[in-house]
Amino acid sequence: METKEATIEEDSCDTDKTNCGKRKNEETDEVTLAKQGNRKKQKKCGKQLRRGERYVPPPQKRNPGVSFSQEHFAETSYYFEGGLRKVYPYYFDFTTYCKGRWIGKTLLEVFKSEFRAESMDYYNKAVKEGRIKLNETPVDDLNIALKNNDFMRNTVHRHEPPVIGKPLEVLVDDGEVVVVDKPASLPVHPCGRYRHNTVIFILGKEKGLSGLHTVHRLDRLTSGVLLFARTLEVSKKLDAMVRERQLEKEYVCRVEGEFPESEVVCEEPILVVSFRVGLCRVDPKGKESRTVFQRLSYNGRSSVVRCLPLTGRTHQIRVHLQFLGFPILNDPIYGSSAWGPNRAKGGLVGMSNEELLEALIEEHRSKESLHLLDLPDEEISKKQESKTECCDGAQEHNDQITAPESSGGVCDDGSCKLTQDEVKAEGSELHKSTSEAKIEGEMNGSNKEKDSVSDEATRTAKSNAFVRDNLCGECKIVRPDPTEKDLIMFLHALRYKGPDFEYSTQMPDWAKEDWLQD
């Protein structure tokens, strides 16, 4: 018995020793791995911090779920003058991570080659005032070489063009959709030089409506019914209707000449000449398109036409009317003489896409009306480079660091959709205000009281209202206000109809039979 018990105890002891040994080995291995990991991290860190080598922090995780907040809306304030809605100039940060093609180049080289809207004298002065930062540290030398993941910030004094002062009327707000009657001249969302003078910002600032999902867009110069979804579920439902062509869109426009009385159907394919600029033309290589037209009235010089776009191509109504030989009366693109003596009637252009684009820009540059084209800022700045070099820095500040990569000028006829992610990205990544630290605190759940945030930001906006910036070229220019003729195109989204809903607006004055033409 003693022998058996001893044997059992020995076996038990041996087992315990084995288990103890395993545990010790596991613990030792964990400690060893941890130490090795620390050494690797230290070694890696050591490599990053070698003498003469600049440390670049890893890129921060972007938050696509952040929409425009109260502080974004309160960056500045509106005022009304001469029938126009204007925005007080304000300080604003444009940000970007280092592009792959910039790696190894100096800031000086990048500014010279890609950001030519401002002179190098401007950038040198901006550096001295701490307005250009790399990884949140003010740059003191433009000869610094860029590395992967470098985060660039450029603080500018921002001026926005005025828009028509007509109120933005909310037609429907039923908890599922918000329907507005968009005045001409207002972009739907922030793009180019427009931020506060946009439908999205005005709804947020004046109506308390934010987090909306854009169902479709209208061109800046186009007016009429504009539909937003309140929730993601409603947005998906409306998207499905768009894909299944269950939504009917009706427009009215005023065109040059006497449009035929009988119904006209145009099925010419449409090709996008330039996505960046938003220029299209009829071309056999284009996408299938179909629009139905019906004349409503004729005053001896121009006709009011009802338009039903059955497909949703960029600028579809405008391009088809141009092809038919009846361009919209004041269309700054498709009514331009740059298309030739017949203005592309029948699809006859007689020049390449590049020549057409250059001719269009040249015509508007000679008329000092480039703003009507909704060109991306950098595109305008390139075309004006020779002119602005002799203006002693008195040109507007537009560069690729300081502008989003889309102009917002490529959608029309309610045919394009801006996703909520695009709207959120505008607010959370491309465009962060100089009060970004407070904004990100709110984004991360600090939940400050809206009233106190609004009060503080409003005080900041008022303090900026009459301040001239010593580096801002735009502050040195006295620009004449645009006229109503500059801000309106005779194209109006009259009705938006679905299987169980219909939203409509009043007929615009220029579409009435008794309208007098200048």
N, C-alpha and C positions, 0 to 999 in steps of 0.2 A: 504494500500500500504506500509506504513511504517512498518507495522507488518510483511508483506511478505518479504520485503527487509531485515528486521532485521533477520528474520528466515533464509533467504538464506545466509546472511553473517555469521550467527552463524554456519549453516551447513558447509559452506566453511571453516570457522575457525576450526570447529571440525575436518574436513577432513585434513586440513593442519597440525593440531596438531597430528592427527593420523600418517600422513606421516612423519612429523618431528620426531615423537616418534620412528617410524620404522627406519628412517635413523640413528637416534642417537643410537638405539639399535644395528643396523648393524655395525655402526662404533665402538661402544663399544665392540661388540663381536669380531670384527677383531682385535682390540687392545688387547683384552684379550687373544685371540688365539695366537697372535704374542708373547705376554709376556709369555704365557704358553710354547710356542715353544722354546723361548729363555731359559726359566728356565729348560726345558727338555734337551736342548743342553748343557746348563751349567752343569746340573746334570750329563749328560752322560760324558761330558768332565771331570767333577770332578771325576767320577768313573775311567776313563782311567788314570788319573794323581794322583791316590792315592799314598800315601807315600810308597815307595819301589816297586811300580809297573812301568814297563817300557812302554812308549807310542810307539805304532806302527802306522805309518801313513797308511791310506787306500791304497789299491793297485791302481796304476795308470792305466788308460785305455790304453790298448795296441792298437797300430796302425798297423793293418795287411796290410794296403795299401802302406807301405813304402818298396821300393826295395833298392838294393844296390846303394849307391851314390858315387860321385867322391871321397869323403873323405874316404869311405871304401876302394876304389881301391888304394888310395894313402897312405895307412897305412905303406906300405913298397915298395920295388922295386925288380925287377928281375936282375939277372946277369947270364951269360952263361959260363960254364966251362966244359971242357972235354965232349962236346956233350950233356950236361945236362942243363936244366933250373932250376936255384936255386933261393931261396928267402932269402933275408937278414932277420935274426931274428928280431922280433919286439915285443913290449909290447901290450898286448891285455887283455880285460876284458871278463870273462865269468860270466854270471848272472843267477840267478834263484830265484823264490819265495820259501818260506819254504814249503816243502812237508808235507802232513798230518801226515805221520808217524814220522816226526821230531819234531812235537809240544811237548814241555815239555822237550825235550832232550837238552843237552848243545852242543855247537859247537864242543867241544872236543869229545863228544860221537859220534856225526855224522861223524866227520873226521875219527875217529878210526874204525867205523863200515862200512862206505860206501865209503870213499875217501882215499883208502889205497895205491894209486899210489905213494904218497909221505910219508915220515916219519913224525912223530909228531914233530921232531926237525925242519923240514922244515916249518911246519905250525906255530910253535912258533916264528921262525925267521921272517916269513912273517907278522905276527901280529905286531912285533916290528917295521917293516918298513912300516906299514900302508897299506899293500896290500890286506888285508881282511876287507871288510866293511859290516856293517849291516845297512840297511836303509840309505845308503850313509855316515855313520859315521864310521871312523876307529875303529875296535875292539881292545880293549886293554887287553881282558881277554877271553880265549877260554871256560871258565866255564859259560859264559852267556847262559841262557835258551832261546830257540827259541819259538816264538809265531806265531800264525796264521798271515799270510800276511807279515811276515818278508822278506825283500828283500836282498839277499846276492850277493856280488860282489867280485870276486877274480881276481886280476891282475897277469898275468903270463908273462914270457918271452917265446915267442912262436917260435918254430923251425918247418919248414915244410920239408918233404922229397923231394928230387929232383925228377924231371920227365924228360922224353926225351926232348931234346931241339929242336926237329923238329917244324917248324912253324905251327900254327893252321890256316889252309887254309879255307877261306870262298868261297864256291862253288857257292852259289846263295844268293842274297839279293835283292829281287824285291819289297820290301815294304809290302809284306804279310808274307813271310817266310824268314828265314835265315837258310841256309844249310851249314854245315861245314864238313870237313874231319878231324875227331878227331884222333890225334895220340894215340897210346897205352900209358898207364901209367897215363893218365890224368883223374881224376874223373870229372863227368859232373858238379856237384855242390858242394859247401862246405860240407865236412863231415869228421869226425874223425880229423886227423892232417892236413888235406888239406883245404886251404881257397883260397889263391892267386894262387896256382898251380892247378887251376880248369878251366874248359872250360868257365863257367859263368864269372869268374873274368878276365880271359885273354881277352875275347871278350869285356868286359867293359873297361879294362885298355888300351888295344892296338888298338881296333877297334872302340871304342866309341859306342858299341852296348849294351844297357842295357834295362831292363824291358821286356825281352823276356819270352815267355811262352814255357815251355818244353813239347814237344809232346811225346817223348820217351827217354829212357836212355840206355846207354851202360855201361858195366862193366869198371872199371878203366883200366884193362889190355887189353880190346877189343878196336880195332880201327875201323874207317870207318864212314859212313854217319850218321850224327846226325842232326835232324830237330828241329827247333824252330819256333813258330808262333810269328809274330810281334804284333798282336792284339788279344784281347779276342774273338772277333767274329771268326777269322780264327782258333783259338785254339779250339773253340767249334765245328766248322765244321770238323776239323781233328779228334776230339774225336769221333764224330758221325761215321766217316768213320772207325775208329778203332773198335767201337762197332759192326758195320754192316759188319766187315771183308772185307772192300773194299780196304784195303791197303795190298800190297804184299811186304814182306821183304825177301831179298836174302843175304845170307852170304856165305863166303868161309872159310874153315879151313884146317889145315893139321893134320892128325890123324896118330896114330901109326899103322903099318902093312899095309897089302894089303886089302883095302876095296873092297867089291863086285862090279863088273862092272855094274850089273843091278840096276835099281832103288830100293831103300829100303825105306819102310814106317814104321815108329815106332809110335805106338799109346799107349804106356805105360803111365798110370797115374802117375803124379808127386806129391809128398808130400813134403812140406817144413819141414825139420827137426828142423831148428832153424831160426826164423825170425830175431833175433838179429845178428846172424852170417851170415845168407844167405847161408845155407847149405840145399841141397835137395837130394832126392833119389826117385827111382821108388818104388811105394807102391800101393797096391790095394785100399787103403783108400785115395789116392791122387786125384788130379783133372784131368779131361780128357785132354789129350794132343796129338798133332799129328804133326810130322815132316817128311818131304820128303827129302831123301838124294840121291845124284847122284855123283859118282866118276868122277873126271875130269882128274886125272893123277896119276901115281904111279912110284916112282923112285927106287924101289927095297927095300926100307926100310919104307917109309911112303907114304901116299896118300893125295892128295888134293881133298876135297869133297865140293860140292855145297849143301847148306842147305836152305830149305824153311820151316820156322816154321809157320804152319797154325793156331796154337793157340799161346797164349802169356803167357806162364808160366815162372816162375823164373828159370834161367839157363837151359831152355828147351833143347837147342841144345847140351849143354855139358853133361847133364844127359842122354839124349837118346843115344848119342855116347858111353858113358861109358857102358850103358846097352847092347849095341850091341857088345861090346868088342873092340871098336876102340876109346879110349879116345884121346882128342886133345893132340898133341905131348908134349906140355909143360904146360899143365893145372895143376896149383899148388894144386887144390882141387880134381878134379875128376880123375886125373892121378896119385894120391898119392897111395903109397903102404899101407897106413893106412886102406884102404878098404879091404885088404886081398890079398892073392896071385893072385887071378883072377880079382882083382879090381872091384868087384861088377858086373862082366859080368853076364847077365841073371837075374840081380836083387838079386843075392845071396851075402849077406853081412855077416851074421853070428854073428852079435852083435847088441846091443841096440843102439838107437840114441845117448844116453849119452856116451856110450863106443866109438862109432864112432867119435863123436866130440872130445873127450879127446885124442883118438889115433891120430887124424889129427893134433891137436895142439901140441901134444908131438913130432910128427915127425918133424914139422917145427921148434919147439923150439930147438931140437937137431941139426938142420942144421942152426940155427940162421937166419931163414927166415920167422918168424912170420908175417913180414910186407906183405908177399904175400897173406895172407888170408883175408885182409881187415876186420879184427876183430874190434869190437868197442874197443876204448882205454881202457875202464875199464876192459874188458874181458881179454886183454893181460896183464894188470897190475896185475890182480888176479892170472893168471897163472905164472907170473914171481915174485910173491911176495917174496917167499923164497929166490930167487936169488938177488933181489934188496935190501933186508934188510941188506945185508952184503956189499953193494957197496957204503956206506958212502954218500948216497944222490945223487949219480951220475946217477940216472935213469931219464927217461923222465917224464914230468909232465902231467899225465892223470887222471882226476877224473870226477865224475858225475857232479859236478858244472862246471867243465872245459870242458865238451864235450857234444855235442848234443846226443840225445838218439837214433838216427839212424846212422848206420855206412856207409850207402851208398853202402854196399857190397851185397845187396840183389836183384839187378836187372841186367838183362842180356838179350841178344838177342833182344833188342829193345822192350821188352815185358812190361815194366813198364813205368808209366807216373809220372813225378814229376809235381804237380800242381804249378801254379804261387804263390798261397798262401804259399806253403812250402818254395819256394825260398825267398819270402818276409819275412816270419817268421825267416828264417835263418839270414837275415840281420837286422831285426828290433827288435828281441826279444832275441833270443838265443845268438847272437854274436854282442856285441857292443864294439867298440874300446874305448881306453882310452880318445879319444877326443870326447866322447859322447855328452857332452854339446853342442859343436858346431854342431855336426851332428843333434841333435834333434832340434836345432834352424833352420837348413836348412829344416828338415822334416816339421816343423810347418809353413813354408812359408816365411822364411827370405830371400830366393833366393840370396845367396851370389854369387859373380862372380866366376865362375868355375875356371878361371885361377888363381885367388889369392888363392882360397882354395887349388888347386892342387900344387901351388908353395910352400905354407906353409907346406902342408903335405909331399911333396917331400923332403923338407929340413929336416923334422923330420925323414923321412925314411932313408935319407943319414946319419943322425947323429946316427941312430941305427945300421947302417950297420956293423960297426966293434967294437961294444960295447959288452963286456962280462958282464953278469949279475952275481952278487956274490951269488945269491940264486939258479940260474938255473943249475940243474944237467946236462942238455944236453950240456951246454957250456963247461963242464969239459970232455966231451967225444969226441974223435976223431974217427968218423965213416968212414969206407971206402965207396967210392961212389959205388952205385949199377952199375951193368953191364947191357948192353942192354938185355941180357938173362933174367935178373931179372924183366925187365920192359915191356916185350912183351909176349903176349899169341897169338898163331897162330889162332886167330878168328877175322874175319874182316867183317863188315857190308858193303857189296858191292853195294847194290841197295835198294832204297825205292821208291815204285811205287804206284800211285793212279789212279783214273779214268781219270784224265786229266793232270797228271804230272809224271815225272820220274827223280829221282836224283841218280847219281852213281859216284863211284870213280874208280881210277885205281886199278888193281890187285896188291896186295903187293908183294914184292920181294920173300918172302918165299913161295908164292903160284904159282910161275912160274915153268914150267917144268924143266928148267935147273938149278934150285936152288940146291946147294950142301949142304948136311947135315953133320954137324960135327960128 
